[in-house]
């Protein structure tokens, strides 16, 4: 039993591989919420939800160090949500996201 507990504690540091995600938001009158999520060592997601009464057009630019920035765009209907996912070729150390939303 002691060996099993020691094994479990040995794998705890391997599970803690989170990286910081910085989001710069510009909503320009749109009522949108943004939530970030780390999926894997080289993948991330940005979940958007439109609380407003009109459509919102959103664009997110994901930056991971020296790699080329990845841009994702979506059109959110009132009360709708959408996930923007991105995958990089290198492991992410720090992810920077510039989110811009405008009323349609």
Backbone bond lengths (Angstrom), bond angles and torsions (degrees), N, CA, C in turn:
res aa  C-N    CA-C-N  psi(-1)  N-CA   C-N-CA  omega(-1)  CA-C   N-CA-C  phi
1 X - - - 1.450 - - 1.539 110.99 -
2 X 1.338 115.68 -40.49 1.459 119.54 -179.75 1.527 111.15 -64.43
3 X 1.327 116.33 -34.94 1.464 119.97 179.20 1.524 111.14 -65.97
4 X 1.321 117.52 -38.27 1.470 121.53 179.06 1.520 110.48 -65.76
5 X 1.321 117.15 -42.81 1.471 120.98 179.60 1.529 109.89 -64.98
6 X 1.321 117.35 -41.71 1.467 120.49 177.75 1.524 111.54 -63.17
7 X 1.321 116.39 -38.17 1.461 120.40 177.16 1.517 111.79 -64.25
8 X 1.319 117.50 -41.44 1.464 121.31 178.55 1.521 111.46 -62.58
9 X 1.333 116.86 -42.74 1.457 120.06 178.98 1.524 111.93 -69.51
10 X 1.308 117.77 -25.83 1.459 120.82 178.44 1.528 111.77 -69.86
11 X 1.341 117.94 -29.53 1.460 121.42 -178.58 1.525 113.93 -90.87
12 X 1.324 118.91 -4.69 1.471 121.72 -179.35 1.526 111.59 -61.49
13 X 1.341 120.93 -46.19 1.474 118.85 179.98 1.530 113.77 -62.69
14 X 1.307 119.50 -25.09 1.455 121.62 179.11 1.521 111.87 -71.00
15 X 1.321 118.33 -25.35 1.454 122.03 -178.00 1.527 112.10 -82.10
16 X 1.312 118.09 -17.91 1.464 121.79 -176.35 1.518 110.23 -95.91
17 X 1.321 117.82 72.50 1.460 121.35 -178.95 1.525 111.47 -115.73
18 X 1.307 117.90 35.16 1.461 121.75 -177.31 1.528 110.38 -72.79
19 X 1.315 115.31 149.30 1.452 121.34 176.60 1.528 108.09 -123.60
20 X 1.328 117.46 152.30 1.461 119.71 -179.22 1.531 111.99 -74.14
21 X 1.318 115.02 143.07 1.464 121.76 176.75 1.527 107.23 -123.10
22 X 1.325 115.72 118.35 1.464 121.82 179.25 1.521 108.70 -103.18
23 X 1.334 116.97 127.83 1.461 121.34 -178.91 1.523 108.85 -118.77
24 X 1.329 115.31 124.57 1.466 121.82 173.55 1.519 106.72 -104.30
25 X 1.348 117.03 118.69 1.465 121.60 -172.31 1.519 111.44 -110.78
26 X 1.334 115.46 137.80 1.459 123.17 170.77 1.523 106.43 -133.84
27 X 1.336 116.85 104.62 1.458 120.01 -174.23 1.530 113.51 -91.76
28 X 1.314 119.22 -22.34 1.471 123.41 175.74 1.529 112.87 48.75
29 X 1.318 116.93 46.14 1.466 121.04 178.02 1.512 114.73 91.45
30 X 1.298 119.16 -13.26 1.467 121.81 179.00 1.529 109.21 -78.72
31 X 1.328 115.69 141.42 1.458 120.95 179.65 1.530 108.58 -99.31
32 X 1.323 115.29 82.67 1.463 122.33 -174.21 1.522 108.53 -124.93
33 X 1.330 116.90 140.40 1.458 120.60 172.19 1.524 108.31 -109.68
34 X 1.322 116.21 147.82 1.459 121.95 -178.25 1.522 109.36 -128.96
35 X 1.339 115.70 130.95 1.452 122.44 178.23 1.523 108.48 -127.19
36 X 1.326 116.80 132.14 1.462 120.97 -179.69 1.520 110.66 -96.95
37 X 1.330 114.83 155.85 1.457 120.23 178.74 1.520 109.60 -151.43
38 X 1.323 115.87 133.32 1.458 121.83 173.76 1.520 107.37 -88.96
39 X 1.331 117.02 124.55 1.463 121.41 -178.95 1.521 110.43 -96.64
40 X 1.339 117.16 -47.42 1.455 122.61 -178.55 1.526 107.62 -148.94
41 X 1.325 117.69 -177.10 1.458 120.63 -178.60 1.522 112.17 -65.59
42 X 1.343 118.09 -18.31 1.460 120.75 179.78 1.532 112.68 -130.64
43 X 1.328 117.18 16.28 1.478 121.62 179.28 1.526 110.66 -131.74
44 X 1.333 114.70 146.90 1.465 120.53 177.09 1.527 108.90 -146.46
45 X 1.321 115.81 163.95 1.462 121.25 178.86 1.521 109.40 -138.49
46 X 1.310 114.72 152.22 1.451 123.07 175.41 1.521 106.58 -127.56
47 X 1.338 117.26 114.94 1.458 121.16 -179.29 1.529 108.89 -97.27
48 X 1.319 115.83 125.72 1.462 122.30 -179.55 1.517 109.85 -112.12
49 X 1.334 116.19 142.17 1.457 121.68 176.06 1.520 107.84 -135.13
50 X 1.335 117.04 130.62 1.459 122.88 -178.48 1.527 109.38 -96.70
51 X 1.340 116.47 111.31 1.457 122.02 177.77 1.522 112.56 -88.12
52 X 1.314 117.56 -12.50 1.460 122.38 -173.53 1.517 113.76 -77.40
53 X 1.338 114.80 178.13 1.461 122.75 -179.38 1.519 112.61 -97.96
54 X 1.334 117.36 -1.61 1.462 120.62 178.33 1.524 109.86 -129.70
55 X 1.335 116.10 163.37 1.461 121.11 -179.17 1.525 111.00 -65.71
56 X 1.317 115.14 147.72 1.460 121.21 176.95 1.524 108.59 -124.25
57 X 1.316 115.30 133.78 1.462 121.78 177.65 1.531 106.98 -104.33
58 X 1.338 116.48 118.02 1.462 121.20 -174.50 1.523 111.21 -119.41
59 X 1.326 114.37 145.72 1.449 122.24 177.76 1.525 107.87 -135.66
60 X 1.329 117.01 132.02 1.466 121.80 179.34 1.517 109.33 -125.03
61 X 1.330 115.92 133.88 1.462 122.62 176.54 1.526 106.80 -112.16
62 X 1.335 116.03 117.86 1.459 123.01 -179.10 1.523 108.58 -98.66
63 X 1.352 116.58 127.30 1.469 121.11 179.85 1.522 109.61 -123.27
64 X 1.328 115.55 129.85 1.458 122.81 177.91 1.520 108.43 -130.05
65 X 1.298 116.88 81.78 1.463 121.37 175.21 1.515 113.98 60.92
66 X 1.343 117.18 -128.25 1.463 120.28 -172.38 1.530 114.72 -78.83
67 X 1.327 118.72 -8.85 1.463 120.06 -179.73 1.522 111.22 -72.80
68 X 1.312 115.43 159.14 1.462 120.54 178.41 1.530 109.61 -65.55
69 X 1.341 117.93 139.20 1.463 120.15 178.67 1.525 111.46 -63.90
70 X 1.313 116.20 145.22 1.467 122.30 178.05 1.528 107.92 -109.53
71 X 1.330 117.00 130.08 1.459 122.05 -179.59 1.520 109.92 -110.42
72 X 1.327 115.64 134.44 1.466 122.48 175.96 1.517 107.96 -126.63
73 X 1.350 116.20 139.20 1.468 122.14 -179.37 1.518 109.44 -127.51
74 X 1.336 115.48 148.57 1.456 120.27 177.78 1.522 109.37 -153.37
75 X 1.321 114.84 156.27 1.462 122.79 175.15 1.519 106.51 -116.47
76 X 1.340 116.35 117.91 1.454 121.63 -176.67 1.522 110.78 -102.54
77 X 1.315 116.20 121.52 1.463 121.36 174.24 1.536 108.10 -74.66
78 X 1.331 117.59 161.29 1.469 119.45 177.45 1.531 110.98 -59.21
79 X 1.332 115.88 129.52 1.456 121.38 -179.90 1.510 114.92 78.56
80 X 1.313 118.75 5.14 1.469 122.15 -177.79 1.523 110.61 -97.79
81 X 1.319 114.97 159.51 1.465 120.81 175.07 1.526 108.68 -129.61
82 X 1.319 114.94 158.62 1.461 120.45 -179.49 1.526 108.69 -153.56
83 X 1.321 116.06 147.42 1.460 122.14 176.18 1.513 109.69 -105.74
84 X 1.316 116.20 134.31 1.457 122.58 171.99 1.519 106.39 -109.65
85 X 1.324 117.06 117.43 1.465 120.04 179.92 1.516 109.98 -112.90
86 X 1.311 114.90 154.27 1.455 120.89 -179.98 1.528 108.44 -144.78
87 X 1.333 115.04 143.16 1.462 120.71 177.12 1.522 108.12 -128.68
88 X 1.327 115.10 131.84 1.451 121.59 179.05 1.529 109.52 -107.03
89 X 1.336 116.16 163.83 1.454 119.63 178.87 1.528 111.92 -83.55
90 X 1.317 116.73 -24.16 1.467 121.62 178.74 1.525 109.88 -106.52
91 X 1.315 115.83 162.09 1.459 120.31 174.43 1.525 109.24 -67.18
92 X 1.309 116.00 142.11 1.455 121.67 -178.86 1.525 109.15 -84.53
93 X 1.322 116.27 130.29 1.458 121.61 173.86 1.523 109.03 -100.07
94 X 1.330 116.02 -46.87 1.462 122.34 174.16 1.525 106.95 -145.89
95 X 1.325 116.45 132.44 1.465 121.72 -178.49 1.517 108.70 -111.31
96 X 1.329 115.30 130.94 1.469 121.29 176.88 1.522 108.48 -114.77
97 X 1.334 116.34 130.71 1.455 122.09 -178.01 1.521 108.55 -124.50
98 X 1.338 116.56 127.44 1.469 122.70 172.66 1.510 107.55 -106.04
99 X 1.327 116.68 110.62 1.468 122.95 -178.13 1.518 109.64 -106.27
100 X 1.322 116.11 126.88 1.471 121.99 177.43 1.521 108.06 -127.58
101 X 1.334 116.70 125.17 1.456 122.16 177.64 1.523 109.50 -124.40
102 X 1.313 116.19 139.56 1.459 123.35 177.91 1.516 109.38 -129.74
103 X 1.326 116.02 150.20 1.461 120.23 173.89 1.502 108.66 -71.63
104 X 1.298 117.39 141.20 1.463 122.85 179.98 1.507 109.71 -90.86
